[in-house]
Amino acid sequence: MIRSVIRGVGSALPRRVMKNAEFERIVDTSDEWIVQRTGIRQRHIAEPDETTASLGEAAARAALGDAGMDPAEIDLIVLATSTPNNTFPATAVEIQERLGIRHGFAFDLQAVCSGFVYAMGTADLYLRGGLARRVLVIGSETFSRLLDWTDRTTCVLFGDGAGAVVLEAGEGNGSVSDRGILAASLRSDGSHKEKLFVDGGASTTGTIGHLRMEGREVFKHAVAMITDVVESVFAKAGITASDLDWFVPHQANKRIIDASARKLGIAEEKVVVTVDLHGNTSAASVPLALAAAVADGRIKKGHLVLLEAMGGGFTWGAVLLRW
């Protein structure tokens, strides 16, 4: 059977690093308060010349370099983002042009913080369906453009960045020992929209708007929803938490990460955490964490890796893969 195998991974971060102390001059907060409640110590903020497209291109080039591939070998780009360069065309098409690709197809996917996990599941279907052979899956965000910098409950949480992987169709025998994506579970429930949303849009206000969040409500639902999809992929693959080598969760809040791992029975030493360095980068958070764990040698060929995310909507999902 066909398996979608990761051949390369890469990341890109804006030049500017914003530490918690800077917020003390903007809103009524402190480094201690932010760290205690979120685990975040710093985040990267895009300069005017740094966009979702430019960061996505840089991450894509890094992933292609890691895979030893040329852009011409890619026949599909799936970009997960909630902060496109333009309302249209898709920012994926702009990245396609930046990479010099004149064939294949490209599109954006919008599932907020779950975007990269959704994009991985989508790319897997295109590969297994024979509509593509090699796919660039990118998560790129400039969430700082959506923030209300007077709202201390949200502006301290988010950052900008991009991560990418190259997926290639490979052969497997249909067992959990195969390399590549082994199982995925994706969910959404629009009844929770008002708990995490942006109060603007082309069809409503004609403005970009600002991010609004009911933090306690998001936290209350997060652990149960994460557990739901993770247990689903465990069942599909016929494994348990003890079989995992690495858990790469969405990097929104250290408390949510810790509580989810405990409920799932995943050992702390198997959890990849980068929220302290990047903050919540929405669709970029999972690939940024993945790239960091590969770069420092933690994730190695043959390891069993679980990706998980939850975002506005609510959307949530998990992907199990063997590196």
N, C-alpha and C positions, 0 to 999 in steps of 0.2 A: 504494500500500500504506500501511498505518497505521504510523506511527513514534511512539515515546514520547518527547516533547520536554520538556526541562527548561524550565519557565517561571519558576521562582524558587528561590532557595537561601537558607538561613538557619542560624544557629548560636546556641548558648547555652552559657555556662560558669559554673560555681559562683563565688561571690564570693571564696572563699579561694584564694590562690595559695601553694603550698608549694614553696619552693626547696630545692635539694639540701642546702644547709648545715644545714637542719633535721634531716635524717636522721643527721647526725653526733652528735646528742644521743640518738638512738633505737637505732641499730644501729652495728656496726663498719664504717663506710664513710666516704667523703669525696666532696666535690663533684668533685674531679679524677678519682676512680675512676669515678664514674657517667657523667661527660661522656665520658671516654675510651672506655668500653665501650659506651655506648648513644647518646650525643649528647643526652641529656635534661638540661635545666637547671632546669626547673620543671614543675609540673603543678597542676591545679585540683582541690581536694578539696571534696566536697559537705558542707554543714552539715546538721544534723538536719532542717531544714525544706525542704531541697532534695532532690528525689527524681528517679528516672528519669522519672516522669510530668510533674513540674513543669518539668524541663529540656527534655523532649520537647515539651511544649506551647509553651514559649518559642521553641524552634527552629522549630517549625511555624508559629507566628505570624509570625516573621521571614521565613520562606520565602513565606508567603502575602502578606505586605506587599511583598516583592520582586517577586512575580508580579502584584501589583495585583488579587488575588482575595479573595473573602470565604469564610470557612469553609463556608458553605452551598453553595458550588460544588464541594466535595469529596465524592466518593461512595465512596472507599476509603482507609483508613489502614493501611499496613503498617509496623509498628514492629519494627526489629531490636534485640534486647536480650538479654543474659544475666543482667540484674539487674532483673527485674520488680518492681513495687511489691508485688504479691501473687502467691502461687502460682497463684491464679485469682481473678477473671477476668483476661483479657489486659489488660496496661497500655495497649494501643492503644485499648481501649474506654473506659478512664478519660480518655485524651487526647481521644477523640471527645466525651465528655461535657463536658470542660473547654472545648472549642472551641464548644460549643453545637450540635453536629451531631446531628440526630435521624433521619437517613436513612442509607442506604448500609450499609457493613459495615466492620469493623476487626478485625485480628488481629495477634498477635505472631509473630515469626519468630526462631528460635534457631539461629544458626550461629557463635556467638562472634564473633571478630574479623572473620570473613568476612560477618557478618550483613547489613551494608548492601549489599554487592555482590550477595548472594543476594536481598535484598529488591528491588533494582533489577531483577534478572532476572525475579523473580516478578511485580512490578507491570507490567513490559513485556508479559508474557503475558496478564494481565487486560485491559490496554488493547487489545492487538491482537486479543484474543478477543471484544471488545465487551461485557465484563462491567462495565466502568468507563470513564468519560471523563476524570476527573481524580483523581489519586492523590497523597496525601501519603506520601512514603517517609521514614521517620525512623530515625536511629540514635541511641539514647540509653542511657547507661550511668552507673551509680554503682559502679564496680569497687572503690572504696576500701572498700566494705562487705564485700568478699570477701577482703581481704588479711590475711595473718598479719604483723603489724607487728614481729615479732621475726625474720622471715626476710629477711635483707638481700639475698638473690638475687632476690626478687620484689617486695617492698614499694616499692622505689625506681622500679619500671618503669611503674606504672599511674596513671591519673588519671581524672577524671570529666568528663562533658560531653555535648553533644548537637548533632546537625546534621540538617538536613532539606532535601528538595527537593520541589517540586511538579512532577509529571509530567502531561502532557496529551496525549491522542491527537491527532496531526496527520497530514497527508497527505504522503507522500513518493513518489518515483519508483522507489525500489528500488535506488538507487545510493549509493555512499559519500559523495556530496555532500549527501545528505539531512541535515536536522537531526534530532537524536534518537538513540536507542539503535540502533546499527548491528550489534552482535554481542555475544554473551556466552558464557562458558564457565565452568561450575561443576563442582567435584570434591569428593570426600571419600574418606577411607580410615580406617575405625574401628580398624584395627590399631595406630594410633599414639595411642590414647586416653591411655595412662598417661604420655605425655610432657608433656601439658598438660591439666589437669583441675581440678575443684573436688571436694574429698573429702567432700562432703555432698550431701544431696538428700532431698526429701519421701518417696520410696519406699525409701530405703536407711537413712539415719541419722536422718531426721526433723529434721535441722539444716541450716543454710545451708552450713556448711563453709568451708574456706579454699582459695585457689588454690595449686596445686602445679605446678611446672614443672621439666623437665630442660632448662635453657637451651641447653646445647651441642647436644643432640639436635634441638631446635627449629631452631636456627641451621643445623645440618647439612642439614636437609631443606628449609628455607625457599626458598633460591634456586632449586633445581631445580624445586620445585613451582610457584613463581611463574612461572618461565620456561615451564613446560608450558602453563599456561592462557593466558598472554599470546600465545605463538606460535599457539595455537589460534584466538584471536580475530583475530589478524593474517591467518591463512589464510582464515578465514570472510569477512573484509571485503576481502581482496585488497590489503592494504597492507603496508608494512614500517615498522620503527622510525623511519626517517628522515621518514616522512609525519606523524608525531605532532607536535602543538604542545605538549602537556603530558602528563606522567605523574604521576598522583596515587595513590601507593601507600599501603598501610596503614602507619601511623606507629607501628611497634613498636621499631625499633632502626635507628639511622643506618647502621650497618655493613651490615645486611641490605638497606636501601634502596640504598646505594651499589653493593654487589656485584650486586644484581639489575639495576640500570640498566646497569652495565658489561657484564654477560653478554648483555643484550638489545640492546646497542648504542644505548642512549638517552643522548643528550648530557646532561651534568650540569646545564646551564642550563635544561633542559626538565623537571626533576624538582621537584615541589612538596614541601617539607619543613617540617613544623610540630612534629615530635617533640620539638624542643628546648623548645617552649612548653607542650605539652600532655601529654607522655608518651604511653603507650599507653592510649587510651580505647576500645579494643576496637571494637565496631560503630559508635561515634561518630567514629572517627579519620579515615576517608575523607571523610565529609561535612564535618567540621570543616576539614580541609585544603582541600577543594573550595571551601567558603565563603570561606576566607581568600584564596585565589588569585583568586576573583571580586571580592571586596571591594577588593583592592589593584590591580585592573585588569589582572592578568596574563592571565586567561582571558577571552576576548572572543567575541562571537557569530561563529559560523563555525569556531571552533577545533576541532581534533580532539583529544579528551581520552581518556586511558586510565585507568580505575580498577582497582585490584588489591588483594587482601587474602588473608591466610592466618590461620587460627585453630585453636583446639583441636578435636580430633576425629580426625585433622586435617580441616579444611575449607579449601578455597581456591577462588578464582575471579577472573575479570576481566570487565569490561564496557567496550566501546568505544562512544563517543558523540560526536556533533558538537554543539557548544554552540549 
